[in-house]
Amino acid sequence: DTGVSQDPRHKITKRGQNVTFRCDPISEHNRLYWYRQTLGQGPEFLTYFQNEAQLEKSRLLSDRFSAERPKGSFSTLEIQRTEQGDSAMYLCASSFSDGYGYTFGSGTRLTVV
Amino acid sequence: DQQVKQNSPSLSVQEGRISILNCDYTNSMFDYFLWYKKYPAEGPTFLISISSIKDKNEDGRFTVFLNKSAKHLSLHIVPSQPGDSAVYFCAASAPTQGGSEKLVFGKGTKLTVNP
């Protein structure tokens, strides 16, 4: 197992377009998290899955954002009608049930032009 | 409002000396604290953590100290090495209704260790 994988690493899109990111967690981990990091800030929590169930969502996750984790394995994060303010690094992390010290992927850097 | 604060955006130290990175928090519900290290173009890497029931945790060159009454924690790196140059994030966790251990991060401190 090579850790948490995220695809793509970089995405440039035009404002108004939809984008989808994928995260493959460490296979033994049943928890999966999405965070967003903007320039000069620390990562901010977006949402969390325990297996296939999405149990928490941040207020940052507007109705243009949707996340899924079918079958409790990989996860996707979709942003509809992208805005320039969506430009950020989107980080995925996974962990065991005790949650602490989870493993982050390398992130997907989104640029909306 | 920022619940986890790292007031020093950057820190520069000489190789072999001690690096001390500081972090303050405001939420008294936080019960677990972590430090992450981040290199450019990579995700954060877990470094060391401490539970609120302890005041010190040590792992090799890294030691984290927690002062609950002051709502302050610090990371000590001794001796500092050039490979330690990275951005260090302080993070804290509190129990949530959904059962996640979601983390609240500070803005990070960029450490530069000069040879």
Interface residues (C-beta under 8 A of the other chain):
Chain A: V4 R31 Y33 G40 Q41 G42 P43 E44 F45 Y48 Q50 L55 E56 L91 A93 S95 D98 G99 Y100 G101 Y102 T103 F104 G105 S106 G107
Chain B: V4 Y32 L34 Y36 A41 E42 G43 P44 T45 F46 S49 F89 A91 S93 T96 Q97 G98 G99 S100 E101 K102 L103 V104 F105 G106 K107 G108
